[in-house]
Amino acid sequence: MVRFIAFLALSTLLTLASAIPTDDSYGKCDYEGEMKCVGHKFATCDHGYFVIRDCAKGTECRPQGKSIVCDFPSHGY
């Protein structure tokens, strides 16, 4: 049981650490949940820093009003 709890604690720590940016190229954010497009990906504010995430395969990030969406690219028709 102790090994399981230790494993669970370690895996939780590793998961949290992977969400923390390793550099500040995307910078700090103003409020929790803030979102913005970064190329075809999107960034979400998590504990004061932007975390970059991928859109679903075949989609790209686009601003839409005060929000963002991951949508299929426009092909001009």
N, C-alpha and C positions, 0 to 999 in steps of 0.2 A: 504494500500500500504506500509506503514511504517513497519507493522508487517511482511509482505512478505519479504521485503528487509532485515530486521533483521534476519528472519529465514534463508534466503539464505546465509547471511554472517556467521551465526553460523554454518550451515551445511558445508560450505566450510572450515571453520576453523577446524571443527572436522575431516573432511576428510584429510586435510593436517596433522593434529596432529597424525592421525593413521598411517601415512607413516613414521613418525620419530621413529627410534628405541628407545626402552625404556632402553636398555643397550647397551654396546659397544662390546658384545661378537662377533659380526660379523665385527666390526671395521669400520674405515674410509676407503674410497676408493680414488684412485688416480685421476680418471677422470669421468666425467658425462657419464652415459651409460655403464660403465664397468660392466661386468657380470661374475659370477662364480657359479659353482655348490656347494651346501651346502647339503650334503646327497642326498636325492631324490628331493629336492627343488632347487630353484636357487635364487641368490642374484643379484640385480641391483643397481648400484650407483645412488643415488638420493640426490642431494644437499650435497655431501661430505660424505654420509653414505650409507652403504649397506642396502637395504630393501629386506627382504626375501619374496619370493612368491612361491606358489604351482604350480607344473606342472599340466596339465590336468589329470583327473582321469585315473588311469591305466598306466600312463607314469612316467618316472623318468629322472632326469637331467643327461646329459652326455657331457663331453667336446668333441668338434669336431673342430680340428685345433685350430684357435685362437678365436673360438666362442663356444657356447653351444647349445644344442638342448634338448627338452623334447621328449623322444622317448619311445617306448614300450620296456620293459626289454627283454634282450636276454635270451633264455632258453637253450642255448648250442646246438642248431640245426639249 
